[in-house]
Amino acid sequence: MQDITEAISKVIGSFLEKQGILNPVILFDRTNSSNHGDVSTNVAMILAKELKKNPKELAEEIVEVLSAEYIEGLADVQIAGPGFINIFFTTEVYCSATNTVLESKSAYGMQKSLQGQKWAIEHTSPNPNKALHLGHLRNTLVAMSLKNVLVANGATVILDMVDNNRGIAIAKVMYGYLVSMRKSYDTPATLEAWINNRALWKTPFDAGLRSDVFCEEAYRAGESASVESPEDEAVIRNMVIDWESHDEPTWKLWEYVTGLAHRGAEETLNRLGSHFDTIWHEHEHYEEGKQYVNQGLKKGIFTKLEDGAVLTHLEAYNIPDTILLKRDGTSLYITQDIALTAKKKLSHQADRLVWVVGPEQSLALRQLFAICEQLGIGKLSDFTHVSYGYVGIKADDGSFKKMSSRAGTVVRIDDLLDTARDGILAQFESQGKPVDEKTKALSESLALAAVKFAMLKPDRDQGTTFDLKQSIETKGDSGVYVLYTYARIQSILKKAQETSITLSVDTQNISGVEVSKLFMFYSQVIERAQKDLSAHHVAQYLLELTSAFNSWYGKEIILDGEKGQGHKLAVAKATATIIQNGMAILGIQTLDEI
């Protein structure tokens, strides 16, 4: 397809240059209906005014020029509407695409636009005081799929995580653990008592909780204590001071509770197939930001106010100023983020640093990027914020219901996956399948596919209401539907192999042409996903491809014993190849049998 559009561009460009247009840009878009051709261009509508012509008149002239030229693969050119030029390809082009898919296999769709570039993506970065929830789920899925999109376009990608393992929130976990996880209320809720005999406190196993949920319960107890009792709040704040003073018993408790939280988060992320190449621990760099603030003061980039606080000067960036150091000299999150950004730039030597963070951090990140440019850490173009829409749960009336800790509507990732898995397992039971280890493993795989696809299907900036029931449907716009299509094709291919039927692409065979047409556009989908930094384009394409295949499959028998079955088998195998490649971008493993 690229060869044909380049040849068409050359002919149109030559004609326009003779009309006085220097270096005309001719762009092609995929049409939304086969009746309107395969691709179209609106070049006549864009340049008509400059040439003082009616758009349709200019389009007619371009069509006349194209019709007079022989361009291999070009079947027809038509004018539509006020001046769109619709272009139709020959059947040979579609068949060529089928052959290319079969020859390229897992490499089909891979691009080189980012070859030689290194990107570093920071994502998820949960506080070790709560179990990972639905918001973290979308964060990690957006980031991991983005990583796959960038790799598919030739980039090298590093995945970062920030371990926010210090501060008042962590102290509340520590104190809440001492208070609420005692085996007996006769045991003093003191650090000294815990150091002397840890066996007097419950473990996650004793409590019957996952380790991260165990820490979340401790945090809630610590939060309640700080609100209800000034004395308890003072103890918690003193824990922060003791920690910063490197008090050994305080650090031992800190290491224990954060270790539990990390273990729980790691189990959840491993379940999702998420990982990190580098983990930046906040306690290792949180004080280094002050050095950059002092540099900025010396350079006159920042200002020290009368009360001792340090303020930025960001008016040149058209964003509000922010405080970098409090009046007592203590740092803020943005202060340590400056240091961490500098460390990442030095460590990774990346062309682009990316933060996958919710939209509520948009201003803070713009301020961070501007400050880093002022300090010479990097240019604005080196930094990118990839945001994503909020995730809600479906209310009884079908409306969007935002998650809220206070309202008790926060959904943990593991609970969601367990519910999806159990729902699929129940479907298998109703079909009479045995509930054995194989079926349970299959249910887990389908649950992961269902949840991942449902999260990645919408545009990442779009808020979404997660509908568990819809996500596990075997029909419609679901990941399970795509996997069932892939498994169906594998069954056909297995049967063909048993009967020694060989694949053979026939350039004159139009069977499955509406499916093979779509093969041509997969590379464009991968390119667009990179430009928009969103894998939802891939998910939407896979739904279109599987729908086209199933529509064709419902009309024709592939293994019909006729001469053309080898060609139809080739179209089916090419479809499966693209499904597998596309699902890999989304972090979903295809299944040969369901």
LUMPAKOL-814497 format. One line per 8 residues: for each residue x negated, y negated, z of C-alpha. Coordinates in Angstrom, 3 decimals. Each point is the difference from the previous one (the first is absolute). Layout:
<nodes>
X/Y/Z | ... .
</nodes>
This chain:
<nodes>
0.000/0.000/0.000 | -2.827/-2.391/0.827 | -1.558/0.570/-3.424 | 3.298/-0.834/-1.702 | 0.713/-3.135/2.054 | -3.565/-1.202/-0.610 | 0.468/0.491/-3.757 | 3.337/-1.861/0.139 .
-1.599/-2.799/2.045 | -2.738/-0.352/-2.593 | 2.516/-0.420/-2.840 | 2.211/-2.440/1.940 | -3.044/-1.916/1.270 | -1.415/-0.408/-3.501 | 3.355/-1.335/-1.229 | 0.335/-2.482/2.881 .
-3.558/-1.274/-0.411 | 0.828/-0.843/-3.609 | 2.927/-1.975/1.410 | -2.415/-1.997/2.176 | 0.234/1.890/3.303 | -3.492/0.616/1.374 | -0.609/3.223/1.939 | 3.676/0.910/0.420 .
0.867/2.297/2.910 | 2.387/2.774/-0.977 | 1.488/2.014/2.856 | 2.142/3.126/-0.240 | 2.606/1.118/2.503 | 1.696/3.321/0.254 | 3.638/-0.188/-1.096 | 2.814/1.059/2.302 .
1.751/2.101/-2.650 | -1.128/2.273/-2.841 | 2.491/-1.866/-2.208 | -2.255/-3.040/0.356 | -3.153/1.818/-0.990 | -2.907/1.106/2.135 | -1.645/-3.360/0.667 | 0.887/-3.591/-0.832 .
-1.717/-3.375/-0.175 | 1.398/-3.491/0.477 | -2.929/-1.712/-1.705 | 2.340/-1.676/-2.528 | 2.067/-1.528/2.786 | -3.103/-1.267/1.802 | -1.712/-1.603/-2.999 | 2.989/-1.176/-2.050 .
0.090/-3.453/1.586 | -3.714/-0.552/-0.625 | 0.482/0.941/-3.659 | 3.201/-2.086/-0.194 | 2.019/3.005/-1.119 | 3.120/1.794/1.111 | -1.032/3.054/2.122 | 2.055/2.391/-2.082 .
-1.430/-1.445/-3.205 | -3.558/0.500/1.275 | 0.879/3.534/1.115 | 1.285/0.795/-3.498 | -3.287/-1.199/-1.510 | -2.014/2.154/2.440 | 2.160/3.050/-0.752 | -0.471/-0.565/-3.728 .
-3.791/-0.107/0.448 | 0.008/3.150/2.143 | 2.235/1.843/-2.456 | -2.454/-0.743/-2.805 | -2.859/1.630/1.909 | -0.587/3.703/0.544 | -0.583/0.606/3.680 | -0.333/3.624/1.002 .
2.606/0.985/2.577 | 2.298/-2.941/-0.746 | 3.445/1.213/-1.073 | 2.087/-3.176/-0.057 | 0.130/-3.647/1.083 | 3.266/-1.815/0.756 | 1.140/-3.385/1.250 | 2.287/-0.216/3.007 .
1.792/-2.888/1.657 | -1.512/-3.470/-0.362 | -3.365/1.254/-1.225 | -1.182/3.141/1.778 | -1.984/2.354/-2.220 | 0.733/3.650/0.763 | -2.543/2.601/-1.063 | 0.742/3.689/-0.607 .
-2.697/2.689/-0.032 | -0.043/3.225/-1.997 | 0.616/3.453/1.437 | -3.695/0.722/-0.544 | -0.838/-2.663/2.595 | 2.127/1.688/2.648 | -1.503/3.387/-0.825 | -3.461/-1.523/0.201 .
0.845/-1.174/3.516 | 1.029/3.545/0.936 | -3.312/1.337/-1.274 | -1.932/-2.666/1.889 | 1.729/0.907/3.267 | -0.760/3.699/-0.467 | -3.635/-0.704/-0.861 | -0.599/-2.571/2.758 .
1.766/1.938/2.764 | -0.650/-1.645/3.406 | -1.909/-2.836/-1.683 | 3.036/-1.113/-1.980 | 0.892/-3.582/0.855 | -3.366/-0.801/1.578 | -1.253/-3.477/-0.910 | -3.337/-1.829/0.153 .
1.076/-3.597/0.629 | -1.508/0.008/3.513 | -3.010/2.168/-0.778 | -3.036/-1.144/1.991 | 2.123/-1.840/2.571 | 0.159/0.853/3.691 | 3.113/-0.779/2.044 | 0.443/0.352/3.771 .
3.530/0.379/1.385 | 0.869/-0.554/3.664 | 3.256/1.648/0.990 | 2.194/1.373/2.804 | -2.275/-1.036/2.925 | 2.475/0.817/2.796 | -0.384/-1.086/3.600 | -0.763/3.082/2.126 .
2.976/-0.592/2.266 | 2.857/1.379/-2.108 | 0.754/2.855/-2.370 | -0.020/-0.853/-3.707 | 3.418/-1.073/-1.275 | 1.793/-0.653/-3.281 | -1.812/-3.315/-0.574 | -3.364/1.738/0.307 .
1.288/2.637/-2.410 | 0.634/-2.468/-2.785 | -3.307/-1.712/0.735 | -2.072/3.153/-0.354 | 1.926/1.284/-3.029 | -0.321/-3.325/-1.828 | -3.728/-0.050/0.767 | -0.742/3.611/-0.926 .
1.954/-0.229/-3.258 | -1.743/-3.304/-0.784 | -3.325/1.715/0.526 | 1.039/2.690/-2.507 | 1.176/-2.637/-2.489 | -3.329/-1.833/0.216 | -1.980/3.232/-0.406 | 2.148/0.878/-3.040 .
-1.098/-3.322/-1.475 | -3.689/0.731/0.583 | -0.729/-1.643/3.362 | -1.885/1.398/2.981 | 2.143/-0.434/3.128 | -0.889/-0.066/3.692 | 2.737/0.334/2.627 | -0.328/-1.961/3.247 .
1.847/0.172/3.299 | -0.256/-2.412/2.921 | 0.318/1.584/3.416 | 1.653/-2.706/2.130 | -1.155/1.672/3.178 | -0.322/-2.812/2.522 | 2.031/-2.713/1.687 | 3.046/-0.345/2.217 .
2.092/2.561/-1.926 | -2.575/2.715/0.591 | -0.285/-0.970/3.655 | 3.758/0.534/0.297 | -0.439/3.540/-1.350 | -2.734/0.636/2.540 | 1.981/-1.321/2.954 | 3.256/1.559/-1.232 .
-1.772/3.357/-0.173 | -1.194/-0.326/3.598 | 3.500/-0.937/1.168 | 2.288/2.223/-2.060 | -2.021/3.121/-0.730 | -0.790/0.974/3.588 | 1.121/3.520/0.830 | 1.090/-1.263/3.417 .
0.989/-3.457/1.160 | -2.029/0.731/3.122 | -3.102/-0.474/-2.144 | -1.223/-3.636/0.055 | 0.335/-1.640/-3.439 | -3.557/-1.234/0.141 | -3.026/0.314/-2.188 | -2.033/1.284/2.947 .
2.437/2.859/0.613 | -0.079/0.980/-3.687 | -3.795/-0.036/-0.110 | -0.160/2.249/3.059 | 2.588/2.545/-1.218 | 1.390/-0.177/-3.536 | 1.896/3.252/0.543 | 2.574/-1.984/2.002 .
1.202/-1.582/-3.262 | 1.993/1.647/-2.783 | -1.452/0.754/-3.399 | 2.069/-0.299/-3.209 | 0.422/3.784/0.187 | 1.363/-0.255/3.538 | 2.456/-2.670/-1.107 | 1.034/1.929/-3.130 .
-0.904/-2.955/-2.222 | -2.263/-0.640/-2.950 | -3.044/-1.894/1.205 | 0.938/-3.252/-1.765 | 3.569/0.133/1.340 | -1.496/0.678/3.445 | -1.979/-3.271/-0.326 | 3.092/-1.823/-1.249 .
1.908/1.081/3.112 | -2.896/-1.189/2.157 | -0.009/-3.342/-1.820 | 3.697/-0.480/0.657 | -0.563/0.689/3.678 | -2.854/-2.499/0.079 | 2.065/-2.596/-1.867 | 2.890/0.405/2.450 .
-2.339/-0.253/2.972 | -1.567/-3.226/-1.287 | 3.426/-1.587/-0.522 | 1.532/1.133/3.278 | -2.929/-0.512/2.372 | -2.482/-2.916/0.112 | -2.306/2.226/2.041 | -0.019/2.683/-2.686 .
-0.546/-2.626/-2.698 | -3.014/-1.273/1.929 | -1.426/3.527/0.182 | 0.454/0.413/-3.765 | -1.696/-3.320/-0.778 | -2.828/0.880/2.351 | -0.458/3.245/-1.951 | -0.705/-2.102/-3.106 .
-2.613/-1.983/1.927 | -1.576/3.172/1.394 | -0.069/1.547/-3.460 | -1.746/-3.044/-1.470 | -2.485/0.205/2.893 | -0.697/3.630/-1.021 | 1.196/1.397/3.316 | -0.761/3.731/-0.305 .
3.202/1.467/1.575 | 2.158/-2.384/-2.072 | -1.783/1.088/-3.167 | 0.495/3.666/0.847 | 3.765/-0.495/0.292 | -0.019/-2.129/-3.172 | -1.846/2.709/-1.928 | 2.439/2.643/1.226 .
3.268/-1.739/-0.930 | -1.232/-1.422/-3.311 | -1.381/3.438/-0.858 | 3.471/1.484/0.480 | 1.569/-2.685/-2.197 | -2.605/0.484/-2.711 | 0.530/3.761/0.014 | 3.735/-0.410/-0.501 .
-0.387/-2.571/-2.775 | -2.586/2.176/-1.743 | 2.360/2.999/0.032 | 2.772/-2.081/-1.594 | -2.277/-1.546/-2.617 | -1.507/3.388/-0.861 | 3.526/1.290/-0.504 | 0.571/-2.800/-2.507 .
-3.322/0.624/-1.739 | -1.232/-3.445/1.031 | -3.623/-0.591/0.893 | -2.643/-2.662/0.593 | -3.591/-0.264/-1.107 | -0.881/-2.591/2.637 | 1.566/-0.701/3.391 | -0.830/-3.394/1.524 .
0.414/0.074/3.788 | 1.110/-3.367/1.335 | -2.049/0.282/3.191 | -3.173/0.128/-2.104 | 0.469/-3.319/-1.794 | 2.632/-2.124/1.784 | -2.560/-2.379/1.524 | -2.007/-0.539/-3.206 .
2.562/-2.390/-1.447 | -1.140/-2.725/2.391 | -3.342/-0.129/-1.827 | 1.777/-0.924/-3.244 | 2.043/-2.634/1.815 | -3.238/-1.555/1.291 | -1.393/0.047/-3.546 | 3.117/-1.792/-1.215 .
-0.330/-2.629/2.726 | -3.613/-0.679/-0.961 | 0.964/-0.338/-3.682 | 2.923/-2.287/0.845 | 2.504/2.487/-1.410 | 1.816/0.241/3.355 | 0.723/-2.520/2.748 | -0.175/0.357/3.769 .
2.992/-1.691/1.601 | -0.079/-1.983/3.236 | 1.261/2.967/2.029 | -2.768/2.233/-1.402 | 2.055/1.936/-2.552 | -1.382/0.359/-3.544 | 2.191/-0.945/-2.984 | -0.378/0.709/-3.729 .
0.299/-2.466/-2.911 | 2.080/1.732/-2.683 | 1.795/-2.940/-1.626 | -1.945/0.590/-3.229 | 1.690/3.418/-0.219 | 3.482/-1.450/0.656 | 0.506/2.197/3.044 | 0.369/-0.919/3.681 .
-3.025/-0.129/2.275 | -0.478/2.576/2.724 | -1.838/0.335/3.299 | -3.100/2.227/-0.080 | -1.026/-0.201/3.647 | 2.217/-0.805/2.969 | -0.917/-2.824/2.345 | -1.487/2.521/2.436 .
-2.288/1.287/-2.753 | 1.796/3.323/-0.519 | 0.479/1.298/-3.516 | 3.169/0.776/-1.942 | 0.826/2.707/-2.528 | -1.034/-2.223/-2.895 | -3.363/-0.625/1.663 | -0.887/3.678/0.043 .
1.499/0.460/-3.476 | -2.590/-2.475/-1.323 | -2.803/2.135/1.440 | 1.539/3.201/-1.289 | 0.427/-1.420/-3.511 | -3.670/-0.965/-0.033 | -0.971/3.488/1.208 | 2.123/1.641/-2.712 .
-1.486/-2.202/-2.711 | -3.522/0.874/1.117 | 0.666/3.698/0.580 | 2.089/0.826/-3.069 | -1.414/-2.442/-2.556 | 3.469/0.149/-1.516 | 1.298/-2.149/-2.851 | 3.377/-0.309/1.690 .
1.169/0.323/3.589 | 3.685/0.881/0.348 | 2.262/-0.207/3.050 | 3.171/2.114/-0.157 | 2.007/-1.850/2.645 | 3.639/-1.024/0.434 | 1.231/-3.386/-1.290 | 0.104/-1.509/3.506 .
-3.817/-0.240/-0.160 | -0.047/-1.916/-3.283 | -0.890/-3.404/1.471 | -2.570/1.428/2.430 | -1.757/1.800/-2.858 | 0.037/-3.095/-2.228 | -1.630/-1.884/2.858 | -2.552/2.771/0.477 .
-0.887/0.068/-3.701 | -0.410/-3.785/-0.107 | -2.203/-0.035/3.112 | -2.172/2.797/-1.412 | -0.476/-2.025/-3.177 | -0.924/-3.088/2.029 | -2.575/2.037/1.936 | -1.467/1.495/-3.186 .
1.052/3.558/0.884 | 1.770/0.364/-3.350 | 2.175/-1.728/-2.570 | 3.793/-0.095/0.139 | 0.050/2.262/-3.062 | -1.861/2.658/2.023 | 2.924/0.422/2.391 | 3.487/1.360/-0.675 .
3.040/0.448/2.215 | 2.251/2.845/-1.156 | 3.254/-0.381/1.906 | 3.026/2.267/0.071 | 3.679/-0.354/0.827 | 1.530/0.954/3.290 | 1.345/3.502/0.527 | 3.351/0.426/1.664 .
2.194/2.941/0.783 | 3.415/0.573/-1.491 | 2.782/-1.190/2.313 | 3.326/1.809/0.251 | 1.531/-2.434/-2.507 | -2.881/0.561/-2.438 | -1.582/-3.405/0.636 | -3.621/-0.846/0.831 .
-0.822/0.330/3.692 | -3.352/-1.436/1.053 | -2.051/2.044/2.415 | -0.198/-1.389/3.519 | -1.786/1.315/3.097 | 2.489/-1.710/2.299 | 3.013/1.341/-1.886 | -1.514/3.475/0.001 .
0.122/0.272/-3.795 | -3.726/0.554/-0.589 | -0.539/3.207/-1.969 | -3.259/1.876/0.514 | -1.674/1.481/-3.071 | -0.214/3.513/1.419 | 3.637/-0.043/1.065 | 1.018/-1.082/-3.501 .
-2.110/2.692/-1.667 | 1.284/2.643/2.417 | 3.600/-0.959/-0.749 | -0.599/0.073/-3.758 | -1.741/3.382/0.269 | 2.780/1.473/2.123 | 2.636/-1.330/-2.408 | -1.702/1.691/-2.948 .
-0.446/3.203/1.994 | 3.722/-0.050/0.789 | 0.731/-0.275/-3.740 | -2.154/3.062/-0.652 | 1.788/1.909/2.774 | 3.376/-0.850/-1.539 | -1.288/1.445/-3.291 | -0.830/3.276/1.731 .
-3.782/-0.405/-0.016 | -1.899/1.593/2.902 | -1.347/-2.377/2.625 | -3.598/1.204/-0.072 | -3.357/-1.777/0.077 | 0.016/-0.444/-3.775 | 3.406/-1.710/0.052 | -1.045/-2.202/2.919 .
-3.181/-1.058/-1.838 | 2.044/-0.712/-3.125 | 2.457/-2.092/2.018 | -2.885/-2.026/1.441 | -1.438/-0.651/-3.484 | 3.382/-1.051/-1.361 | 0.614/-2.240/3.025 | -3.299/-1.808/-0.555 .
0.800/-0.421/-3.690 | 3.513/-1.254/0.758 | -1.137/-2.604/2.525 | -3.016/-1.198/-1.978 | 1.964/-0.378/-3.228 | 2.857/-1.816/1.727 | -2.467/-2.482/1.530 | -1.939/-0.602/-3.213 .
2.907/-0.088/-2.439 | 1.000/-3.642/0.698 | -2.205/-2.952/-0.872 | -2.370/-0.308/2.965 | 1.155/-3.597/0.688 | 3.595/1.155/0.181 | 1.591/0.733/3.363 | 1.421/3.487/0.025 .
2.557/1.963/1.974 | -1.188/3.540/0.484 | 2.739/2.513/-0.768 | -1.127/3.428/1.191 | 2.916/1.853/-1.575 | -0.629/-1.491/-3.425 | -3.760/0.557/0.216 | 0.336/3.801/0.217 .
2.597/0.351/-2.766 | -0.987/2.406/-2.781 | 1.734/-2.229/-2.537 | -0.303/-3.708/-0.638 | -2.745/-2.468/0.818 | -2.035/2.065/2.440 | -3.449/1.502/0.282 | 1.588/3.405/0.541 .
1.753/-0.367/-3.369 | -3.354/-0.666/-1.682 | -1.597/3.006/1.718 | 2.874/2.278/-1.019 | -0.499/-1.097/-3.612 | -3.709/0.809/0.194 | 0.702/3.412/1.537 | 2.590/0.707/-2.699 .
-2.592/-0.672/-2.702 | -2.553/2.237/1.750 | 2.546/2.812/-0.030 | 0.479/-0.474/-3.759 | -3.767/-0.045/-0.595 | -0.462/3.149/2.084 | 2.667/1.815/-2.005 | -1.619/-1.151/-3.259 .
-3.370/1.291/1.173 | 1.494/3.384/0.823 | 1.360/0.277/-3.535 | -3.167/-1.447/-1.616 | 1.712/-3.048/-1.490 | -2.595/-2.614/-0.976 | 0.321/-3.778/0.029 | -0.048/-1.720/-3.388 .
0.846/-3.626/-0.749 | 1.913/-0.415/-3.271 | -0.201/-3.589/-1.304 | 3.254/0.469/-1.880 | 1.977/1.440/2.903 | 2.262/-2.569/1.671 | 1.057/2.304/2.835 | -0.619/-1.746/3.316 .
-0.950/-3.228/-1.762 | 1.694/-2.182/2.654 | -2.262/1.641/2.556 | -3.230/-0.171/-1.984 | 0.653/-3.686/-0.771 | -0.413/-0.702/3.692 | -3.461/1.608/0.055 | -1.378/-2.979/-1.913 .
0.860/-2.432/2.788 | -1.553/1.756/2.983 | -3.341/-1.790/-0.433 | 1.802/-3.342/-0.098 | 1.781/0.917/3.234 | -3.357/0.678/1.686 | -1.329/-3.347/-1.256 | 3.072/-1.875/1.200 .
-0.171/1.681/3.403 | -3.553/-1.333/0.315 | 0.927/-3.534/-1.087 | 2.923/-0.126/2.451 | -1.870/1.995/2.669 | 3.076/2.185/0.377 | 0.520/3.700/-0.678 | 3.779/-0.398/-0.276 .
-0.447/-0.268/-3.776 | -1.300/3.579/0.013 | 2.917/1.281/2.088 | 2.562/-1.670/-2.254 | -1.710/1.371/-3.118 | 0.058/3.543/1.429 | 3.728/-0.278/0.627 | 0.515/-1.105/-3.600 .
-2.201/2.801/-1.336 | 1.650/2.735/2.062 | 3.450/-1.289/-0.889 | -0.867/0.075/-3.717 | -1.428/3.505/0.315 | 3.004/1.384/1.871 | 2.382/-1.606/-2.486 | -1.890/1.702/-2.841 .
-0.241/3.275/1.940 | 3.755/-0.058/0.521 | 0.557/-0.149/-3.768 | -2.666/2.337/-1.345 | -1.447/3.370/0.966 | -3.788/-0.229/-0.011 | -0.797/3.706/-0.241 | 2.604/0.820/-2.640 .
-2.098/2.393/-2.074 | 0.072/-2.389/-2.957 | -2.965/-1.369/-1.935 | 0.031/-3.361/1.788 | -0.222/1.345/3.555 | -3.787/-0.493/0.088 | 0.511/-3.699/-0.678 | 2.688/-0.315/2.655 .
-2.250/1.818/2.448 | -2.759/-2.550/-0.722 | 2.360/-2.873/0.799 | 0.989/1.722/3.239 | -3.598/0.588/1.065 | -0.961/-3.595/-0.814 | 2.928/-1.166/2.129 | -1.226/2.102/2.925 .
-3.529/-1.360/-0.420 | 1.167/-3.597/0.264 | 2.267/0.820/2.950 | -2.971/1.535/1.800 | -2.249/-2.969/-0.815 | 2.620/-2.534/1.025 | 0.939/1.753/3.231 | -3.700/0.134/0.907 .
-0.044/-3.816/-0.258 | 2.833/-0.045/2.559 | -1.860/2.432/2.247 | 2.449/2.840/-0.670 | -1.089/3.541/-0.779 | 2.009/1.808/-2.666 | 1.379/3.493/0.669 | 0.019/2.830/-2.515 .
2.912/1.716/1.732 | 2.919/-1.270/2.086 .
</nodes>
